[in-house]
């Protein structure tokens, strides 16, 4: 592969790693709230989290571009704080990737939290464990398969993004030219051998992801059977 393609691979891996870390940081408390709340806002919040699954990526990218642009609310705020504009930067790619991949992390975690027996949390409460202690000491260990599934899905989904990253980041080598955009460039230039090498690598990566998910689910079922 060329140096430009290796740069795209490294940039994609960095973007996926940063995005996954932020998704776990944001998505874990959000999934816990969705799993345990009785608020009337739950359907609305759940729908907003799930929205990227049904929206075309270009639609989400277009509105994010408007929001983060010079006339948008987010763009004006970042300008006011001296952060500059997010579109066509790595930071803009991170923001867009977090929003686009959010349901792939929140939904497995929410399902894992919902599967935790209420009796276990109540037992911890009788032992004077506060809400934070119950969450850290009881809920998170029991939700470990959902946490791993969300992390794997979030990373893999970020690696495969195209429409959103192209709308927000464009195609700037070394800054926003990620792997999916590099494949598109090679196809546009009729460089099919180069496109094939990158695409085959992504197919292999996708297979590894699926095998990993099946292994996580199998391990979770075995652990559940031993209880």
C-alpha positions as a printed Julia matrix, in Angstrom:
227×3 Matrix{Float64}:
   0.0     0.0     0.0
   1.05    3.58   -0.56
   2.07    5.94    2.24
  -1.2     7.83    1.79
  -3.2     4.62    2.31
  -1.25    3.73    5.46
  -1.96    7.23    6.73
  -5.66    6.66    6.09
  -5.51    3.36    8.0
  -3.79    5.0    10.98
  -6.2     7.91   10.95
  -9.19    5.54   10.83
  -7.85    3.48   13.75
  -7.24    6.64   15.78
 -10.7     7.97   15.01
 -12.33    4.66   15.96
 -10.37    4.41   19.22
 -11.14    7.98   20.32
 -14.78    7.65   19.3
 -15.21    4.34   21.13
 -13.72    5.76   24.34
 -16.09    8.75   24.2
 -19.04    6.52   23.33
 -18.44    4.36   26.4
 -18.01    7.45   28.57
 -21.25    9.02   27.32
 -23.24    5.92   26.43
 -22.86    3.99   29.69
 -24.69    6.46   31.96
 -27.2     7.14   29.2
 -27.93    3.41   28.8
 -28.26    3.04   32.6
 -30.76    5.91   32.7
 -32.78    4.46   29.81
 -32.81    1.03   31.47
 -33.95    2.26   34.89
 -35.92    5.46   34.44
 -39.67    5.82   34.51
 -39.56    9.32   33.09
 -41.99   10.41   30.4
 -38.98   11.61   28.43
 -37.66    8.06   28.01
 -39.42    7.39   24.65
 -38.17   10.7    23.24
 -34.59   10.21   24.43
 -34.62    6.59   23.22
 -35.88    7.71   19.83
 -33.2    10.4    19.52
 -30.48    7.87   20.4
 -31.83    5.41   17.82
 -32.37    8.03   15.09
 -28.99    7.47   13.36
 -30.06    3.87   12.62
 -32.89    5.03   10.35
 -31.54    8.32    8.99
 -29.42    8.27    5.83
 -25.85    9.16    6.86
 -25.8    12.09    4.44
 -28.87   13.61    6.1
 -27.26   13.43    9.54
 -24.01   14.78    8.1
 -25.8    17.65    6.39
 -27.51   18.86    9.56
 -24.35   18.42   11.6
 -22.55   20.51    8.98
 -25.16   23.25    9.41
 -24.96   23.09   13.21
 -21.17   23.17   13.3
 -20.79   25.71   10.5
 -20.18   29.44   11.01
 -23.93   30.19   11.15
 -24.85   27.21   13.32
 -25.33   27.25   17.09
 -22.46   24.83   17.73
 -20.19   26.63   15.28
 -20.81   30.0    16.9
 -20.16   28.5    20.34
 -16.85   26.91   19.31
 -15.81   30.17   17.68
 -16.7    32.09   20.86
 -14.54   29.75   22.96
 -11.64   30.09   20.54
 -11.88   26.5    19.31
 -12.38   27.4    15.67
 -14.7    25.55   13.33
 -15.2    21.8    13.58
 -16.15   20.94    9.97
 -13.25   19.54    7.93
 -11.18   18.81   11.05
 -10.41   15.64   12.98
 -12.4    17.02   15.91
 -15.43   17.38   13.67
 -15.05   13.75   12.59
 -15.0    12.67   16.25
 -18.2    14.59   17.07
 -20.01   13.21   14.01
 -18.78    9.67   14.67
 -19.92    9.73   18.3
 -23.43   10.82   17.32
 -23.64    8.4    14.38
 -22.41    5.35   16.34
 -24.21    6.14   19.61
 -27.03    3.56   19.22
 -24.51    0.78   18.57
 -23.12    1.29   22.07
 -26.21    2.38   24.0
 -28.57   -0.38   22.88
 -26.42   -3.39   23.91
 -25.65   -1.7    27.21
 -29.29   -0.83   27.84
 -30.32   -4.43   27.21
 -27.6    -5.68   29.55
 -28.68   -3.29   32.31
 -32.35   -4.22   31.86
 -31.44   -7.91   32.28
 -29.97   -7.33   35.75
 -32.38   -8.71   38.39
 -33.79   -5.93   40.52
 -33.36   -8.18   43.57
 -29.57   -7.93   43.29
 -29.66   -4.15   43.34
 -32.09   -4.18   46.24
 -29.84   -6.57   48.16
 -26.9    -4.22   47.62
 -29.03   -1.33   48.87
 -29.85   -3.22   52.08
 -26.09   -3.52   52.64
 -25.93    0.3    52.55
 -24.51    0.51   49.06
 -25.35    3.89   47.56
 -26.51    4.44   43.98
 -22.93    4.92   42.75
 -21.69    1.82   44.58
 -24.55   -0.28   43.2
 -23.78    0.93   39.7
 -20.02    0.32   39.9
 -19.94   -2.82   42.06
 -23.07   -4.63   40.84
 -24.42   -3.26   37.56
 -21.2    -2.77   35.57
 -19.71   -6.23   36.31
 -23.0    -7.92   35.41
 -23.31   -5.84   32.25
 -19.78   -6.71   31.08
 -20.94   -8.65   27.96
 -23.06   -5.68   26.88
 -20.14   -3.35   27.54
 -17.8    -5.45   25.4
 -20.41   -5.8    22.64
 -21.0    -2.05   22.59
 -17.28   -1.32   22.45
 -16.7    -3.75   19.56
 -19.73   -2.51   17.62
 -18.88    1.14   18.21
 -15.3     0.66   17.01
 -16.32   -1.38   13.97
 -19.1     0.99   12.97
 -16.76    3.97   13.15
 -14.21    2.18   10.95
 -16.88    1.59    8.29
 -18.38    5.1     8.22
 -18.52    6.89    4.89
 -21.42    9.28    4.32
 -21.16   11.15    7.61
 -17.37   11.49    7.56
 -17.39   12.65    3.95
 -19.99   15.33    4.68
 -18.27   16.6     7.83
 -14.62   15.96    7.04
 -14.36   16.04    3.3
 -11.22   14.45    1.89
  -8.14   16.08    3.39
  -5.11   13.74    3.36
  -3.66   13.21    6.82
  -6.55   15.04    8.5
  -9.93   13.66    7.41
  -9.17   11.12    4.65
 -10.22    7.92    6.4
 -10.21    4.38    5.02
 -13.69    4.39    3.49
 -12.95    7.66    1.69
  -9.62    6.27    0.46
 -11.43    3.29   -1.09
 -13.86    5.68   -2.8
 -10.93    7.7    -4.16
  -9.28    4.61   -5.65
 -12.53    3.51   -7.3
 -13.08    6.99   -8.74
  -9.55    6.9   -10.17
 -10.07    3.35  -11.55
  -7.3     2.1    -9.25
  -9.15   -1.12   -8.59
  -6.15   -3.1    -7.29
  -5.56   -0.52   -4.54
  -9.28   -0.37   -3.78
  -9.39   -4.16   -3.58
  -6.54   -4.32   -1.05
  -8.23   -1.84    1.27
 -11.7    -3.31    0.79
 -10.47   -6.87    1.39
  -8.86   -5.7     4.61
 -12.17   -4.24    5.76
 -13.98   -7.49    4.9
 -11.47   -9.42    7.01
 -11.9    -6.92    9.82
 -15.69   -7.29    9.67
 -15.38  -11.08    9.93
 -13.14  -10.74   12.99
 -15.69   -8.4    14.56
 -18.55  -10.85   13.99
 -16.56  -13.79   15.38
 -15.7   -11.67   18.43
 -19.35  -10.78   18.99
 -20.42  -14.4    18.76
 -17.7   -15.35   21.26
 -18.87  -12.65   23.68
 -22.47  -13.79   23.42
 -21.51  -17.44   23.88
 -19.43  -16.59   26.94
 -22.32  -14.55   28.39
 -24.76  -17.44   27.9
 -22.35  -19.86   29.54
 -21.87  -17.54   32.5
 -25.64  -17.14   32.84
 -26.12  -20.93   32.81
 -23.6   -21.34   35.67
 -25.5   -18.95   37.95
